[in-house]
Amino acid sequence: MWAGSGCSRGNRWSYSLRVNPLRSLILAAAGNDAIRKLVATTPISRDVVRRFVAGETTAEAITVTRTLVDSGLTVTLDYLGEDTTDAELAEQTVQAYLKLLDRLHAENLAERAEVSVKLSAVGQLLDETLALNNASRICAAAEQAGTTVTLDMEDHTTTDSTLRILDELRRTWPWTGAVLQSYLHRTLDDCARLAGSGSRVRLCKGAYAEPEQVAFADKHEIDVGYVRCANALLAGDGYPMFATHDPRLVEILSERAKWHDRKPGSFEFQMLYGIRPDEQLRLAGEGHTVRVYVPYGEQWYGYLMRRLAERPANMAFFLRALASRS
Ligand SMILES: Cc1cc2nc3c(=O)[nH]c(=O)nc-3n(C[C@H](O)[C@H](O)[C@H](O)COP(=O)(O)OP(=O)(O)OC[C@H]3O[C@@H](n4cnc5c(N)ncnc54)[C@H](O)[C@@H]3O)c2cc1C
């Protein structure tokens, strides 16, 4: 995030700092090595980590995927890591995805589970061509496995590059999904361009600290932007994927889908693993496709800290868990 471990390109989750003053404190803790070691080595952390992260290994990711799929949900899996400036680490990430896709196929999960890839984890910061080649290998493996790939969107300095790589990938794998962020001023135009037949677009609010020249800072403006973008996607012929936990937006999106005569299955809702699980099941029970974003891998620490920073209730859960074991 958006979802990975590093915070090297600025603080994320900027727009809601005002909403949750604890956030800056927790995000500061996320960068503190002593706290990282404490959290990583305290046995209780494991339970808390498990609420938001599937585990460190492919096998654990598959087990969680199986449970979610058996409960009627669909999944997109993220191998945690981002901002790689080392080609060997980028290669390790590609290998992790190839192994995962192989397992999804072998376990007959590929029909209901796809993968999400952050281009910065496969070399985008080093060289756009390297990232394109690495993403192409993941797309080819996904095709073989019988599933799809969505490219996560990172901070605004990468948007043009990510959309260029998307266009290239879509020449061979037209099902490659993109993510657009409603906080960026440019996004309504991007939605209009990507709303065509065959496209898959995940719409989210956006998770990075962005300058006001490029992004709305006000929560209301971000939400209004979200609804405008959703309308553009629903009016088009593509497959919109609405990533939000916001109950008000979920309600509005359900209404707007009806206005556009979109039946369940012609768009989907997406939420993060461990966040509003009851709502995920409720929407699935209504016949909607609900995809759960499942992160896994050894680099879970930064991701966990951001989930805790999002809501005071998550932090309280963490502290209660620590206290009950002390
Ligand atoms: C599947 C998925 C993929 C994503 N991919 C990307 C990406 O590629 N790039 C990117 O920049 N960002 C991504 N994001 C993050 C996204 O941009 C937002 O930062 C994040 O989802 C928070 O926004 P929100 O819409 O959930 O609403 P928020 O404004 O954070 O929350 C609105 C309301 O939702 C409810 N809510 C939120 N969190 C919780 C919780 N923990 N428990 C209960 N209720 C809660 C509360 O009622 C809250 O008031 C993704 C998010 C999801 C769900």
The ligand as a Tripos MOL2 file, in Angstrom:
@<TRIPOS>MOLECULE
LIG
   53    58     1     0     0
SMALL
NO_CHARGES

@<TRIPOS>ATOM
      1 C1         -9.3930   -4.8460   -1.4320 C.3       1 LIG1
      2 C2         -8.6570   -3.5670   -1.2420 C.ar      1 LIG1
      3 C3         -7.6000   -3.2560   -2.0650 C.ar      1 LIG1
      4 C4         -6.9320   -2.0400   -1.9400 C.ar      1 LIG1
      5 N1         -5.9290   -1.7280   -2.8180 N.ar      1 LIG1
      6 C5         -5.3530   -0.5080   -2.7450 C.ar      1 LIG1
      7 C6         -4.3900   -0.0960   -3.6990 C.ar      1 LIG1
      8 O1         -4.0030   -0.8390   -4.6250 O.2       1 LIG1
      9 N2         -3.8690    1.1420   -3.5890 N.ar      1 LIG1
     10 C7         -4.2470    2.0140   -2.5980 C.ar      1 LIG1
     11 O2         -3.7650    3.1500   -2.5720 O.2       1 LIG1
     12 N3         -5.1340    1.6280   -1.6610 N.ar      1 LIG1
     13 C8         -5.6960    0.4060   -1.7000 C.ar      1 LIG1
     14 N4         -6.6100    0.0470   -0.7590 N.ar      1 LIG1
     15 C9         -6.8000    0.8940    0.4570 C.3       1 LIG1
     16 C10        -7.8330    1.9610    0.2030 C.3       1 LIG1
     17 O3         -7.3290    2.9220   -0.6920 O.3       1 LIG1
     18 C11        -8.2340    2.6660    1.4970 C.3       1 LIG1
     19 O4         -7.1160    3.3280    2.0030 O.3       1 LIG1
     20 C12        -8.7670    1.7270    2.5600 C.3       1 LIG1
     21 O5         -9.6120    0.7550    2.0040 O.3       1 LIG1
     22 C13        -9.5850    2.5150    3.5680 C.3       1 LIG1
     23 O6        -10.6710    3.1570    2.9180 O.3       1 LIG1
     24 P1        -12.1930    2.7100    3.0810 P.3       1 LIG1
     25 O7        -12.8340    2.9020    1.7550 O.co2     1 LIG1
     26 O8        -12.2800    1.3490    3.6310 O.co2     1 LIG1
     27 O9        -12.8210    3.7970    4.0100 O.3       1 LIG1
     28 P2        -12.3430    4.5840    5.3180 P.3       1 LIG1
     29 O10       -12.5970    6.0260    5.0080 O.co2     1 LIG1
     30 O11       -11.0010    4.1780    5.8300 O.co2     1 LIG1
     31 O12       -13.3910    4.0660    6.3610 O.3       1 LIG1
     32 C14       -14.7550    4.3990    6.1700 C.3       1 LIG1
     33 C15       -15.6020    3.6170    7.1140 C.3       1 LIG1
     34 O13       -15.4500    2.2020    6.8720 O.3       1 LIG1
     35 C16       -15.5910    1.4960    8.0750 C.3       1 LIG1
     36 N5        -14.3360    0.8090    8.4100 N.ar      1 LIG1
     37 C17       -13.1050    1.1100    7.9430 C.ar      1 LIG1
     38 N6        -12.1930    0.2770    8.5050 N.ar      1 LIG1
     39 C18       -12.8740   -0.5290    9.3280 C.ar      1 LIG1
     40 C19       -12.4990   -1.5820   10.2090 C.ar      1 LIG1
     41 N7        -11.2210   -1.9250   10.3760 N.pl3     1 LIG1
     42 N8        -13.4590   -2.2190   10.9050 N.ar      1 LIG1
     43 C20       -14.7520   -1.8390   10.7690 C.ar      1 LIG1
     44 N9        -15.1710   -0.8240    9.9750 N.ar      1 LIG1
     45 C21       -14.2410   -0.1920    9.2660 C.ar      1 LIG1
     46 C22       -15.8870    2.5110    9.1490 C.3       1 LIG1
     47 O14       -17.2690    2.6800    9.2600 O.3       1 LIG1
     48 C23       -15.2690    3.7650    8.5830 C.3       1 LIG1
     49 O15       -15.8100    4.9600    9.1020 O.3       1 LIG1
     50 C24        -7.3240   -1.1420   -0.8990 C.ar      1 LIG1
     51 C25        -8.3910   -1.4580   -0.0660 C.ar      1 LIG1
     52 C26        -9.0590   -2.6370   -0.2350 C.ar      1 LIG1
     53 C27       -10.2450   -2.9120    0.6480 C.3       1 LIG1
@<TRIPOS>BOND
     1     1     2 1
     2     2     3 ar
     3     2    52 ar
     4     3     4 ar
     5     4     5 ar
     6     4    50 ar
     7     5     6 ar
     8     6     7 ar
     9     6    13 1
    10     7     8 2
    11     7     9 ar
    12     9    10 ar
    13    10    11 2
    14    10    12 ar
    15    12    13 ar
    16    13    14 ar
    17    14    15 1
    18    14    50 ar
    19    15    16 1
    20    16    17 1
    21    16    18 1
    22    18    19 1
    23    18    20 1
    24    20    21 1
    25    20    22 1
    26    22    23 1
    27    23    24 1
    28    24    25 2
    29    24    26 1
    30    24    27 1
    31    27    28 1
    32    28    29 2
    33    28    30 1
    34    28    31 1
    35    31    32 1
    36    32    33 1
    37    33    34 1
    38    33    48 1
    39    34    35 1
    40    35    36 1
    41    35    46 1
    42    36    37 ar
    43    36    45 ar
    44    37    38 ar
    45    38    39 ar
    46    39    40 ar
    47    39    45 ar
    48    40    41 1
    49    40    42 ar
    50    42    43 ar
    51    43    44 ar
    52    44    45 ar
    53    46    47 1
    54    46    48 1
    55    48    49 1
    56    50    51 ar
    57    51    52 ar
    58    52    53 1
@<TRIPOS>SUBSTRUCTURE
     1 LIG1         1 GROUP 0 **** ****
